[in-house]
Amino acid sequence: MQLTDKQISSQATAQLNKPQLVLGSKGDAVKELQKLLNHWGYYLTIDGIFEQRTLDIVKAFQRRVFLKADGIVGNLTWQALYTGAPVNMPVLQRGSKGQAVITLQETLQITGHYTGRLDGDFGATTDAAVRSFQKDAGLVADGIVGSRTWYAMSKIFVPMGC
């Protein structure tokens, strides 16, 4: 499923009127959560009970979309569940620095595109890895990590054993 630019850009601003769900939550909102997780390939029983298995799968999904894997289903997790894409990820390019660059480097390392140090510095090695990933993913290989590149990267985390 390929998202349009409009869908990708609107996901960050969408405000969902959904309750926060945590371990022990019960009811229709939990059933909705479980159905959405199933839709994205994480299989569990739809019983409306947020138990340990649901918690583990929520954390796996959160990691896949680059959210803090705390198992709490709040607004950002709901947004990601509805779009199947990362939310609120920064645009990165050569010269960027920080934790988001480390996340990028770790993901590129998993794909085999990056073999450098995880230093949080978007330099020449990271730029080359991004361009290589973009080319392999059928994207414009411009070295700029925007919503389309983050989305493509989120698809490498295939649910396993869920």
C-alpha positions as CSV (number, residue, x, y, z in Angstrom):
1,M,0.0,0.0,0.0
2,Q,1.6,3.3,-1.1
3,L,0.5,6.5,0.7
4,T,0.0,9.7,-1.1
5,D,1.8,12.9,0.0
6,K,-1.4,14.2,1.3
7,Q,-2.0,11.1,3.5
8,I,1.5,11.2,4.8
9,S,1.5,14.9,5.6
10,S,-2.0,14.8,7.2
11,Q,-1.1,11.9,9.5
12,A,1.1,14.1,11.7
13,T,-1.7,16.6,12.4
14,A,-4.7,14.2,12.6
15,Q,-6.3,14.3,16.0
16,L,-8.1,11.2,16.9
17,N,-10.6,11.1,19.7
18,K,-9.4,7.8,21.1
19,P,-8.8,6.8,24.7
20,Q,-5.4,6.0,26.0
21,L,-5.0,2.3,26.3
22,V,-2.6,0.5,28.7
23,L,-2.1,-3.0,30.1
24,G,-5.4,-4.0,31.8
25,S,-7.6,-1.8,29.6
26,K,-10.8,-3.5,28.4
27,G,-13.6,-2.8,25.9
28,D,-14.5,-1.8,22.4
29,A,-11.4,0.5,22.0
30,V,-9.2,-2.5,22.8
31,K,-11.0,-4.5,20.2
32,E,-10.4,-1.8,17.7
33,L,-6.8,-1.7,18.6
34,Q,-6.5,-5.5,18.2
35,K,-8.3,-5.3,14.8
36,L,-5.8,-2.6,13.6
37,L,-2.8,-4.6,14.8
38,N,-4.2,-7.7,13.0
39,H,-4.6,-5.5,9.9
40,W,-0.9,-4.6,10.0
41,G,0.2,-8.3,10.3
42,Y,0.4,-8.7,14.1
43,Y,-2.0,-11.5,14.9
44,L,-3.8,-11.9,18.1
45,T,-7.3,-12.7,19.4
46,I,-9.8,-9.9,19.3
47,D,-11.2,-10.2,22.8
48,G,-11.2,-6.6,24.0
49,I,-8.7,-7.3,26.8
50,F,-5.3,-5.5,26.7
51,E,-3.2,-8.3,28.2
52,Q,0.6,-9.1,28.0
53,R,0.4,-10.4,24.4
54,T,-1.3,-7.3,23.2
55,L,1.2,-5.2,25.1
56,D,4.1,-7.0,23.4
57,I,2.6,-6.6,20.0
58,V,1.9,-2.9,20.6
59,K,5.6,-2.4,21.5
60,A,6.6,-4.3,18.4
61,F,4.4,-2.0,16.2
62,Q,5.7,1.1,18.0
63,R,9.3,0.1,17.2
64,R,8.3,-0.5,13.6
65,V,7.0,3.0,13.2
66,F,9.8,4.6,15.2
67,L,7.7,5.5,18.3
68,K,8.8,5.1,21.9
69,A,8.1,1.4,22.6
70,D,6.3,1.9,25.9
71,G,3.2,-0.1,25.1
72,I,0.9,2.9,25.9
73,V,-1.5,3.5,23.0
74,G,-1.8,7.2,22.9
75,N,-2.5,9.7,20.1
76,L,0.7,9.1,18.1
77,T,0.3,5.3,18.3
78,W,-3.4,5.6,17.2
79,Q,-2.3,7.8,14.3
80,A,0.3,5.3,13.2
81,L,-2.2,2.4,13.6
82,Y,-4.6,4.2,11.2
83,T,-2.0,5.1,8.6
84,G,0.5,2.2,9.0
85,A,3.2,4.8,8.8
86,P,5.6,6.7,11.1
87,V,4.3,9.9,12.6
88,N,6.2,13.1,13.5
89,M,9.5,12.0,12.1
90,P,11.9,14.9,11.2
91,V,13.2,15.5,7.7
92,L,16.9,14.6,7.8
93,Q,19.7,15.3,5.4
94,R,23.4,15.8,5.3
95,G,24.4,17.9,8.3
96,S,21.6,16.7,10.5
97,K,22.7,15.4,13.9
98,G,21.1,13.7,16.9
99,Q,19.0,10.8,18.0
100,A,16.8,10.7,14.9
101,V,20.0,10.3,12.8
102,I,21.0,7.4,15.1
103,T,17.6,5.8,14.5
104,L,18.2,6.3,10.8
105,Q,21.7,4.8,10.9
106,E,20.4,1.8,12.9
107,T,17.6,1.1,10.4
108,L,20.0,1.4,7.5
109,Q,22.4,-1.0,9.3
110,I,19.5,-3.5,9.5
111,T,18.9,-3.2,5.8
112,G,22.6,-3.7,5.1
113,H,23.0,-0.2,3.6
114,Y,25.1,1.3,6.4
115,T,28.2,-0.1,8.0
116,G,29.6,3.0,9.7
117,R,29.5,4.0,13.3
118,L,26.2,4.9,15.0
119,D,27.3,8.4,15.8
120,G,24.2,10.6,15.1
121,D,26.1,12.6,12.4
122,F,24.5,12.6,9.0
123,G,27.7,12.8,7.0
124,A,29.0,11.3,3.7
125,T,28.7,7.7,4.8
126,T,25.1,8.1,6.0
127,D,24.2,10.1,2.9
128,A,25.5,7.3,0.6
129,A,23.6,4.7,2.6
130,V,20.4,6.7,2.4
131,R,20.7,7.2,-1.4
132,S,21.4,3.5,-1.8
133,F,18.3,2.6,0.3
134,Q,16.2,5.0,-1.6
135,K,17.3,3.6,-4.9
136,D,16.6,0.1,-3.8
137,A,13.2,1.1,-2.5
138,G,12.2,2.8,-5.8
139,L,12.4,6.3,-4.3
140,V,14.1,9.4,-5.6
141,A,17.7,8.9,-4.4
142,D,18.2,12.5,-3.2
143,G,19.7,11.7,0.2
144,I,16.8,13.6,2.0
145,V,15.0,11.4,4.6
146,G,11.4,12.7,4.5
147,S,8.0,11.0,5.0
148,R,8.3,8.7,2.0
149,T,11.7,7.4,3.1
150,W,10.6,6.9,6.7
151,Y,7.6,5.1,5.4
152,A,9.7,2.8,3.3
153,M,12.0,2.1,6.2
154,S,9.1,1.2,8.5
155,K,8.2,-1.6,6.0
156,I,11.4,-3.5,6.6
157,F,10.2,-4.4,10.1
158,V,8.1,-7.4,9.2
159,P,6.1,-8.8,12.1
160,M,7.7,-12.1,13.2
161,G,6.2,-14.7,15.4
162,C,3.2,-12.5,16.2
